[in-house]
Amino acid sequence: MTTNTTVLQWGIPILAMLVSLCRDRLYNFSDKLYFYLTLLISSWTDKKQRRSSTVPIIIVSVILFPLVLGIIAVASALAIPLLPLFTLPMVLFSFPRPLRSWPEEVGASANSCPDTNFYKQLAPELSRALSSGFANGSLGKLFC
């Protein structure tokens, strides 16, 4: 009897990666759904956001909820942000943007000041002195 299942063929690492991807997308979906429902509820409960067209928009949102749910599912699957249309409970896809952005290239520090040059010159010399001191056993004492 041969067991030719997908689980045995793919192996644990690939299955773990797929499970973590599904879990991430599920959390992304729940976050986007929570965002949409918060937007929908706050458009009615917050008096500053309430307009004369709020009730018809809420009714249209409830009627078109399967479409909105599809938009949220596609946005979660592709990991793209949602954009509320004029702060109304109607959402569109937004331009995908990076999760993180740094002002400089990777490895460069954004915290630079005039003292940075002194530390850049001091660090190699200090690390050489400390490493030779630790290797010789002349740095540090153990107290028993």
PATOR-265579 format. One record per atom (N, C-alpha, C): residue in one letter; atom name; z, y, x. Coordinates in pm, whole numbers. Layout:
BEGIN
<a, CA, <Z, Y, X>>
...
***
This chain:
BEGIN
<m, N, <0, -119, 84>>
<m, CA, <0, 0, 0>>
<m, C, <0, 125, 89>>
<t, N, <-96, 212, 70>>
<t, CA, <-104, 335, 149>>
<t, C, <-53, 451, 66>>
<t, N, <17, 538, 132>>
<t, CA, <65, 659, 66>>
<t, C, <-10, 776, 125>>
<n, N, <-112, 819, 58>>
<n, CA, <-197, 928, 103>>
<n, C, <-168, 1053, 20>>
<t, N, <-46, 1099, 21>>
<t, CA, <-14, 1217, -58>>
<t, C, <-32, 1343, 25>>
<t, N, <-44, 1452, -43>>
<t, CA, <-60, 1581, 24>>
<t, C, <64, 1618, 103>>
<v, N, <179, 1581, 51>>
<v, CA, <304, 1614, 119>>
<v, C, <309, 1547, 256>>
<l, N, <269, 1424, 264>>
<l, CA, <271, 1354, 392>>
<l, C, <160, 1403, 485>>
<q, N, <47, 1440, 430>>
<q, CA, <-63, 1486, 514>>
<q, C, <-36, 1624, 573>>
<w, N, <17, 1716, 495>>
<w, CA, <38, 1852, 542>>
<w, C, <158, 1864, 634>>
<g, N, <263, 1795, 603>>
<g, CA, <381, 1803, 687>>
<g, C, <476, 1911, 641>>
<i, N, <597, 1902, 692>>
<i, CA, <705, 1991, 650>>
<i, C, <679, 2137, 686>>
<p, N, <633, 2173, 805>>
<p, CA, <616, 2315, 838>>
<p, C, <518, 2388, 746>>
<i, N, <407, 2324, 714>>
<i, CA, <309, 2390, 627>>
<i, C, <362, 2401, 485>>
<l, N, <431, 2298, 439>>
<l, CA, <488, 2304, 304>>
<l, C, <598, 2410, 297>>
<a, N, <678, 2421, 401>>
<a, CA, <782, 2525, 404>>
<a, C, <719, 2663, 401>>
<m, N, <607, 2681, 473>>
<m, CA, <538, 2810, 472>>
<m, C, <484, 2841, 332>>
<l, N, <427, 2741, 265>>
<l, CA, <374, 2763, 131>>
<l, C, <485, 2794, 31>>
<v, N, <598, 2724, 42>>
<v, CA, <710, 2750, -48>>
<v, C, <765, 2890, -25>>
<s, N, <776, 2932, 102>>
<s, CA, <827, 3067, 128>>
<s, C, <729, 3174, 80>>
<l, N, <598, 3147, 90>>
<l, CA, <499, 3242, 39>>
<l, C, <510, 3253, -113>>
<c, N, <522, 3140, -181>>
<c, CA, <537, 3142, -327>>
<c, C, <665, 3213, -368>>
<r, N, <773, 3189, -293>>
<r, CA, <901, 3255, -323>>
<r, C, <890, 3407, -303>>
<d, N, <823, 3448, -197>>
<d, CA, <805, 3590, -172>>
<d, C, <724, 3656, -283>>
<r, N, <616, 3591, -325>>
<r, CA, <533, 3648, -432>>
<r, C, <606, 3650, -565>>
<l, N, <692, 3551, -590>>
<l, CA, <771, 3548, -713>>
<l, C, <872, 3664, -714>>
<y, N, <937, 3687, -599>>
<y, CA, <1029, 3802, -591>>
<y, C, <953, 3934, -604>>
<n, N, <835, 3940, -545>>
<n, CA, <752, 4060, -557>>
<n, C, <713, 4083, -703>>
<f, N, <678, 3976, -773>>
<f, CA, <643, 3985, -914>>
<f, C, <762, 4033, -996>>
<s, N, <880, 3978, -970>>
<s, CA, <998, 4019, -1048>>
<s, C, <1034, 4165, -1019>>
<d, N, <1018, 4210, -894>>
<d, CA, <1045, 4350, -862>>
<d, C, <947, 4443, -933>>
<k, N, <820, 4407, -936>>
<k, CA, <720, 4491, -1003>>
<k, C, <740, 4491, -1155>>
<l, N, <777, 4378, -1210>>
<l, CA, <805, 4371, -1354>>
<l, C, <927, 4455, -1388>>
<y, N, <1030, 4449, -1305>>
<y, CA, <1149, 4532, -1325>>
<y, C, <1113, 4680, -1317>>
<f, N, <1027, 4716, -1220>>
<f, CA, <981, 4854, -1208>>
<f, C, <909, 4899, -1334>>
<y, N, <821, 4816, -1386>>
<y, CA, <746, 4852, -1506>>
<y, C, <839, 4866, -1626>>
<l, N, <931, 4772, -1644>>
<l, CA, <1022, 4780, -1759>>
<l, C, <1116, 4900, -1747>>
<t, N, <1159, 4932, -1627>>
<t, CA, <1241, 5051, -1606>>
<t, C, <1163, 5176, -1639>>
<l, N, <1039, 5180, -1600>>
<l, CA, <953, 5294, -1632>>
<l, C, <932, 5307, -1782>>
<l, N, <913, 5194, -1849>>
<l, CA, <892, 5193, -1993>>
<l, C, <1017, 5240, -2067>>
<i, N, <1132, 5189, -2028>>
<i, CA, <1256, 5224, -2097>>
<i, C, <1297, 5367, -2067>>
<s, N, <1284, 5409, -1940>>
<s, CA, <1327, 5545, -1906>>
<s, C, <1236, 5651, -1966>>
<s, N, <1112, 5615, -1998>>
<s, CA, <1025, 5715, -2061>>
<s, C, <1074, 5750, -2201>>
<w, N, <1153, 5661, -2262>>
<w, CA, <1209, 5690, -2393>>
<w, C, <1352, 5743, -2383>>
<t, N, <1434, 5686, -2295>>
<t, CA, <1576, 5723, -2292>>
<t, C, <1602, 5854, -2219>>
<d, N, <1522, 5889, -2121>>
<d, CA, <1542, 6013, -2048>>
<d, C, <1475, 6127, -2125>>
<k, N, <1554, 6223, -2167>>
<k, CA, <1500, 6331, -2250>>
<k, C, <1402, 6420, -2174>>
<k, N, <1418, 6430, -2043>>
<k, CA, <1327, 6513, -1965>>
<k, C, <1189, 6449, -1952>>
<q, N, <1182, 6316, -1964>>
<q, CA, <1054, 6249, -1955>>
<q, C, <989, 6228, -2091>>
<r, N, <1064, 6246, -2196>>
<r, CA, <1012, 6219, -2330>>
<r, C, <911, 6327, -2370>>
<r, N, <801, 6282, -2426>>
<r, CA, <696, 6371, -2473>>
<r, C, <664, 6335, -2617>>
<s, N, <574, 6408, -2674>>
<s, CA, <533, 6375, -2810>>
<s, C, <448, 6248, -2814>>
<s, N, <385, 6216, -2703>>
<s, CA, <300, 6098, -2699>>
<s, C, <373, 5974, -2646>>
<t, N, <504, 5981, -2629>>
<t, CA, <577, 5868, -2571>>
<t, C, <576, 5746, -2662>>
<v, N, <599, 5765, -2791>>
<v, CA, <604, 5651, -2884>>
<v, C, <467, 5582, -2893>>
<p, N, <355, 5653, -2909>>
<p, CA, <227, 5582, -2909>>
<p, C, <198, 5509, -2778>>
<i, N, <238, 5567, -2666>>
<i, CA, <215, 5501, -2538>>
<i, C, <300, 5374, -2526>>
<i, N, <423, 5378, -2574>>
<i, CA, <507, 5259, -2572>>
<i, C, <448, 5151, -2662>>
<i, N, <396, 5190, -2778>>
<i, CA, <335, 5092, -2869>>
<i, C, <211, 5030, -2803>>
<v, N, <128, 5112, -2741>>
<v, CA, <9, 5060, -2673>>
<v, C, <51, 4970, -2556>>
<s, N, <157, 5007, -2486>>
<s, CA, <205, 4924, -2375>>
<s, C, <255, 4789, -2423>>
<v, N, <321, 4787, -2538>>
<v, CA, <369, 4660, -2593>>
<v, C, <252, 4575, -2640>>
<i, N, <152, 4638, -2702>>
<i, CA, <36, 4562, -2749>>
<i, C, <-44, 4507, -2630>>
<l, N, <-58, 4587, -2526>>
<l, CA, <-135, 4546, -2409>>
<l, C, <-48, 4483, -2300>>
<f, N, <70, 4433, -2337>>
<f, CA, <160, 4374, -2238>>
<f, C, <98, 4256, -2163>>
<p, N, <19, 4169, -2229>>
<p, CA, <-45, 4062, -2149>>
<p, C, <-138, 4117, -2040>>
<l, N, <-210, 4223, -2069>>
<l, CA, <-295, 4285, -1968>>
<l, C, <-212, 4346, -1855>>
<v, N, <-103, 4413, -1892>>
<v, CA, <-14, 4472, -1792>>
<v, C, <49, 4362, -1707>>
<l, N, <87, 4252, -1772>>
<l, CA, <144, 4139, -1699>>
<l, C, <41, 4081, -1601>>
<g, N, <-85, 4077, -1641>>
<g, CA, <-191, 4033, -1550>>
<g, C, <-209, 4126, -1433>>
<i, N, <-203, 4257, -1459>>
<i, CA, <-214, 4355, -1351>>
<i, C, <-98, 4339, -1253>>
<i, N, <22, 4318, -1308>>
<i, CA, <140, 4299, -1223>>
<i, C, <126, 4169, -1142>>
<a, N, <73, 4064, -1204>>
<a, CA, <56, 3936, -1133>>
<a, C, <-46, 3949, -1020>>
<v, N, <-157, 4017, -1045>>
<v, CA, <-258, 4035, -940>>
<v, C, <-202, 4123, -828>>
<a, N, <-129, 4229, -865>>
<a, CA, <-70, 4316, -763>>
<a, C, <33, 4241, -680>>
<s, N, <107, 4151, -743>>
<s, CA, <205, 4072, -668>>
<s, C, <137, 3970, -578>>
<a, N, <32, 3908, -627>>
<a, CA, <-38, 3807, -547>>
<a, C, <-104, 3870, -424>>
<l, N, <-157, 3991, -439>>
<l, CA, <-222, 4060, -328>>
<l, C, <-127, 4149, -249>>
<a, N, <-2, 4162, -297>>
<a, CA, <101, 4245, -233>>
<a, C, <55, 4390, -221>>
<i, N, <1, 4445, -328>>
<i, CA, <-38, 4585, -330>>
<i, C, <56, 4660, -425>>
<p, N, <85, 4784, -397>>
<p, CA, <178, 4858, -481>>
<p, C, <117, 4899, -615>>
<l, N, <206, 4926, -710>>
<l, CA, <164, 4976, -840>>
<l, C, <182, 5127, -843>>
<l, N, <94, 5192, -916>>
<l, CA, <100, 5337, -929>>
<l, C, <113, 5372, -1077>>
<p, N, <227, 5432, -1117>>
<p, CA, <237, 5474, -1257>>
<p, C, <144, 5593, -1282>>
<l, N, <73, 5587, -1392>>
<l, CA, <-25, 5689, -1425>>
<l, C, <47, 5809, -1485>>
<f, N, <55, 5916, -1412>>
<f, CA, <120, 6040, -1456>>
<f, C, <263, 6014, -1504>>
<t, N, <336, 5929, -1435>>
<t, CA, <474, 5889, -1466>>
<t, C, <489, 5827, -1605>>
<l, N, <381, 5782, -1661>>
<l, CA, <385, 5714, -1790>>
<l, C, <399, 5564, -1766>>
<p, N, <440, 5489, -1868>>
<p, CA, <451, 5344, -1848>>
<p, C, <316, 5274, -1852>>
<m, N, <221, 5326, -1776>>
<m, CA, <90, 5263, -1760>>
<m, C, <66, 5256, -1611>>
<v, N, <39, 5136, -1561>>
<v, CA, <32, 5119, -1416>>
<v, C, <-110, 5082, -1373>>
<l, N, <-144, 5126, -1253>>
<l, CA, <-273, 5095, -1190>>
<l, C, <-245, 5041, -1051>>
<f, N, <-346, 4980, -991>>
<f, CA, <-333, 4938, -852>>
<f, C, <-336, 5060, -764>>
<s, N, <-257, 5057, -661>>
<s, CA, <-256, 5166, -566>>
<s, C, <-324, 5120, -438>>
<f, N, <-353, 5213, -351>>
<f, CA, <-415, 5178, -224>>
<f, C, <-316, 5098, -140>>
<p, N, <-356, 4983, -88>>
<p, CA, <-264, 4906, -4>>
<p, C, <-226, 4984, 121>>
<r, N, <-100, 4990, 146>>
<r, CA, <-52, 5060, 264>>
<r, C, <35, 4966, 346>>
<p, N, <49, 4992, 474>>
<p, CA, <128, 4902, 558>>
<p, C, <276, 4908, 520>>
<l, N, <344, 4796, 543>>
<l, CA, <487, 4791, 512>>
<l, C, <566, 4883, 604>>
<r, N, <525, 4889, 730>>
<r, CA, <594, 4973, 827>>
<r, C, <489, 5053, 903>>
<s, N, <526, 5172, 943>>
<s, CA, <435, 5246, 1028>>
<s, C, <518, 5319, 1132>>
<w, N, <471, 5315, 1253>>
<w, CA, <540, 5379, 1363>>
<w, C, <456, 5495, 1412>>
<p, N, <519, 5602, 1457>>
<p, CA, <441, 5717, 1502>>
<p, C, <369, 5694, 1634>>
<e, N, <412, 5594, 1711>>
<e, CA, <351, 5568, 1840>>
<e, C, <309, 5423, 1848>>
<e, N, <248, 5383, 1959>>
<e, CA, <205, 5245, 1974>>
<e, C, <326, 5153, 1986>>
<v, N, <302, 5024, 1968>>
<v, CA, <410, 4926, 1971>>
<v, C, <476, 4926, 2108>>
<g, N, <607, 4929, 2109>>
<g, CA, <683, 4931, 2233>>
<g, C, <726, 5070, 2274>>
<a, N, <664, 5171, 2220>>
<a, CA, <704, 5307, 2252>>
<a, C, <822, 5346, 2164>>
<s, N, <905, 5430, 2215>>
<s, CA, <1024, 5471, 2142>>
<s, C, <998, 5603, 2070>>
<a, N, <1043, 5609, 1948>>
<a, CA, <1031, 5734, 1873>>
<a, C, <1145, 5828, 1907>>
<n, N, <1250, 5775, 1972>>
<n, CA, <1365, 5858, 2008>>
<n, C, <1347, 5905, 2151>>
<s, N, <1278, 6011, 2170>>
<s, CA, <1261, 6063, 2305>>
<s, C, <1322, 6202, 2312>>
<c, N, <1381, 6228, 2426>>
<c, CA, <1443, 6358, 2450>>
<c, C, <1422, 6390, 2598>>
<p, N, <1468, 6505, 2646>>
<p, CA, <1449, 6536, 2788>>
<p, C, <1519, 6438, 2882>>
<d, N, <1626, 6373, 2838>>
<d, CA, <1698, 6279, 2923>>
<d, C, <1627, 6145, 2936>>
<t, N, <1524, 6120, 2857>>
<t, CA, <1454, 5992, 2859>>
<t, C, <1398, 5961, 2996>>
<n, N, <1344, 6061, 3066>>
<n, CA, <1288, 6038, 3200>>
<n, C, <1393, 5993, 3299>>
<f, N, <1514, 6048, 3290>>
<f, CA, <1621, 6006, 3380>>
<f, C, <1659, 5860, 3356>>
<y, N, <1666, 5821, 3227>>
<y, CA, <1702, 5683, 3196>>
<y, C, <1591, 5586, 3237>>
<k, N, <1465, 5628, 3226>>
<k, CA, <1355, 5542, 3270>>
<k, C, <1361, 5517, 3420>>
<q, N, <1406, 5616, 3497>>
<q, CA, <1418, 5598, 3641>>
<q, C, <1544, 5520, 3678>>
<l, N, <1650, 5536, 3600>>
<l, CA, <1778, 5474, 3631>>
<l, C, <1781, 5326, 3592>>
<a, N, <1717, 5289, 3484>>
<a, CA, <1729, 5154, 3430>>
<a, C, <1685, 5045, 3527>>
<p, N, <1569, 5053, 3595>>
<p, CA, <1532, 4945, 3687>>
<p, C, <1629, 4929, 3804>>
<e, N, <1672, 5041, 3861>>
<e, CA, <1766, 5034, 3974>>
<e, C, <1900, 4976, 3930>>
<l, N, <1947, 5019, 3817>>
<l, CA, <2075, 4970, 3766>>
<l, C, <2069, 4822, 3733>>
<s, N, <1959, 4777, 3673>>
<s, CA, <1948, 4635, 3640>>
<s, C, <1939, 4549, 3765>>
<r, N, <1871, 4596, 3871>>
<r, CA, <1866, 4522, 3996>>
<r, C, <2005, 4513, 4059>>
<a, N, <2078, 4623, 4059>>
<a, CA, <2212, 4623, 4118>>
<a, C, <2307, 4533, 4040>>
<l, N, <2299, 4538, 3909>>
<l, CA, <2387, 4453, 3828>>
<l, C, <2351, 4306, 3842>>
<s, N, <2222, 4274, 3845>>
<s, CA, <2184, 4132, 3855>>
<s, C, <2225, 4074, 3990>>
<s, N, <2211, 4150, 4097>>
<s, CA, <2255, 4098, 4227>>
<s, C, <2407, 4090, 4232>>
<g, N, <2476, 4183, 4171>>
<g, CA, <2622, 4177, 4166>>
<g, C, <2672, 4057, 4088>>
<f, N, <2609, 4029, 3975>>
<f, CA, <2648, 3912, 3896>>
<f, C, <2614, 3782, 3970>>
<a, N, <2500, 3782, 4039>>
<a, CA, <2460, 3661, 4113>>
<a, C, <2557, 3631, 4227>>
<n, N, <2606, 3736, 4294>>
<n, CA, <2701, 3718, 4404>>
<n, C, <2842, 3691, 4354>>
<g, N, <2867, 3717, 4229>>
<g, CA, <3001, 3696, 4175>>
<g, C, <3095, 3810, 4206>>
<s, N, <3041, 3924, 4244>>
<s, CA, <3127, 4036, 4280>>
<s, C, <3158, 4128, 4162>>
<l, N, <3095, 4104, 4049>>
<l, CA, <3123, 4186, 3930>>
<l, C, <3201, 4104, 3828>>
<g, N, <3300, 4163, 3770>>
<g, CA, <3375, 4098, 3665>>
<g, C, <3481, 4003, 3716>>
<k, N, <3591, 3993, 3644>>
<k, CA, <3700, 3904, 3677>>
<k, C, <3741, 3832, 3553>>
<l, N, <3774, 3709, 3566>>
<l, CA, <3825, 3632, 3452>>
<l, C, <3976, 3632, 3460>>
<f, N, <4038, 3674, 3352>>
<f, CA, <4184, 3674, 3347>>
<f, C, <4227, 3554, 3263>>
<c, N, <4309, 3469, 3321>>
<c, CA, <4354, 3351, 3249>>
<c, C, <4492, 3370, 3194>>
***
